[in-house]
Amino acid sequence: MRDFQRPGRSAAVGERGMVATSHPLATLAGLDALRAGGNAVDAALAAVAVLCVAEPHMTGVGGDGFVLYAPAGGRVLALNGSGRAPGAATPERFAALGVTGIGMDSVHSVTIPGAVDAWCRLHADHGRTPLDALFRPAVELAEEGCPVHPRVARDWGVHAHRLSHHPATRALFLSEGRPFQVGERFRNPALADTLRRIARSGRAGFYEGPVRDGLLRTLSALGGLHAAEDFDAQRCEYVEPISTDYHGFTVHECPPNGQGIAALMMLNALNGTPAETAEDEAERVHWLAEATKLAYACRDATVGDPRHVDVPVAELLSDRYATKLRAGIRPDAALPFPPPVVPHRDTVYLCAVDRDLNAVSFIASLFDSFGSGITDAESGVLLQCRGRAFRLQPGHPNSVAPGKRPLHTIIPGMVTQGGAAVMPFGVMGGQYQATGHAQFLVDVLGRGLDAQQALELPRSFAGDGVLSIETTYPPAVYEDLARRGHRMEWSPRPIGGGQAIRIDRRRGVLIGGSDPRKDGCALGW
């Protein structure tokens, strides 16, 4: 039980269904889908469509997505909706063009969006409610205007400098030349038309015809290598989830090209360590930071698109490798950081459980705030910059290649016990996500906190050469970690965000949590 004299949120409680997202309008849309007779997949699709309007800097139809779906009585399914590089994208082609690196504002950072294809496949296979009904809340918000919420307005202001590079982006995402403020209405009527087209025609409404042609014209005008065949070829795929056992539960992640494997490696390494048992906060942060450095170094050296590179998943998730990682952590001294990688930032995560206990863990992203900053005015589609994660060195596991998917940071999570889903969960925050998964699960499954308590705890992240901790930690924690040799900083921004829904099958109740670092909430029915 939480201390009701301290600031915080109560966990949400429901029996017939629950939705948890980073924005209240998305949560409401998902819950309305459940109350109208839809299932968890319907709720997730209604919610993510709203997020494309309500959090346009974080996600959109021009981005990617991944899903873990646990149908009642069935095994967990993983759907990879990540986009691929254009067929003309090779290190040699980039070298001939004089491109030595892919910046976030570059047209070469735009991979073919994978989100819509994944939405349509998931709906066709597991949905119940027609897409036009599911998209109706998002269409109305895009057409009539979505009121900007506080966290969204904060992010909009921080990243507004990126919105002037492309004329259509400037016209759509700035209000009289400035970022949108709290309570102002953001409209994107062209996106409303695009969502209607997708609802009417399925994936063809995006990957064929006017929307595709408009996107190609926009990209070609900037020197992009994209072609109609690249859009035609974009397909999501069902893949086998990877997993590890932890304190009597099985934790599932999507396999590479995602970084879920890093979360599982960290969880294995931290099992039975002071990260779970220490009363001292600095001790727990230290072990998490050191496990992050080791797992992320391995991630960056080995993980890529499994269609192009052999990722040794079984070895990396073995007990032997966990022992090796654990042995590399010194309790009294910080390890050096691995070489820096391209920073990865922004994401939305949501989860839903319906009355039949079907559970969905759903994540989507434009990769960075406002993606590539390139918008097609005709369709209202802001394009992602996921190709920024590619390397241009031939032979690297994450080297760019035709039709290849880059290393992905966005990772949904699912916990099962005895083969049944007990908790869809996810932690947003770009590169932080694998660390966030590990910290959340250590706190919930290893230390016994409920989801809401765990999401409200202070966070830390060892990335980009510095151990960053939130300002809610006591100064003594900062000082202790500095004495161990960590290069420290007080985080200038909140670290990540998250949602989770715990399924208590014995009592027939759902208990949900939503991160206070975002505007969203969990609501039960």
Secondary structure as UniProt FT lines:
FT   TURN            4..5
FT   STRAND          12..14
FT   STRAND          17..21
FT   HELIX           24..35
FT   TURN            36..37
FT   HELIX           40..54
FT   TURN            56..58
FT   TURN            61..62
FT   STRAND          64..70
FT   TURN            72..73
FT   STRAND          77..81
FT   TURN            87..88
FT   HELIX           91..96
FT   TURN            97..98
FT   TURN            104..105
FT   HELIX           107..109
FT   HELIX           115..126
FT   HELIX           131..144
FT   STRAND          146..147
FT   HELIX           150..158
FT   HELIX           160..164
FT   HELIX           167..173
FT   TURN            176..177
FT   TURN            182..183
FT   STRAND          185..186
FT   HELIX           189..201
FT   TURN            202..203
FT   HELIX           204..207
FT   HELIX           209..221
FT   TURN            222..223
FT   HELIX           228..233
FT   STRAND          237..239
FT   STRAND          242..246
FT   TURN            247..248
FT   STRAND          249..253
FT   TURN            256..257
FT   HELIX           260..270
FT   TURN            271..272
FT   HELIX           274..277
FT   HELIX           281..302
FT   TURN            306..308
FT   HELIX           313..316
FT   HELIX           319..327
FT   TURN            331..332
FT   STRAND          346..354
FT   TURN            355..356
FT   STRAND          359..367
FT   TURN            369..372
FT   STRAND          375..376
FT   TURN            377..380
FT   STRAND          381..382
FT   HELIX           386..389
FT   TURN            394..395
FT   TURN            397..398
FT   TURN            402..403
FT   STRAND          413..417
FT   TURN            418..419
FT   STRAND          420..428
FT   HELIX           430..432
FT   HELIX           433..441
FT   HELIX           442..446
FT   HELIX           451..456
FT   STRAND          460..463
FT   TURN            464..465
FT   STRAND          466..469
FT   TURN            471..472
FT   HELIX           475..483
FT   TURN            484..485
FT   STRAND          488..490
FT   STRAND          497..504
FT   TURN            505..508
FT   STRAND          509..514
FT   TURN            516..517
FT   STRAND          521..524
//
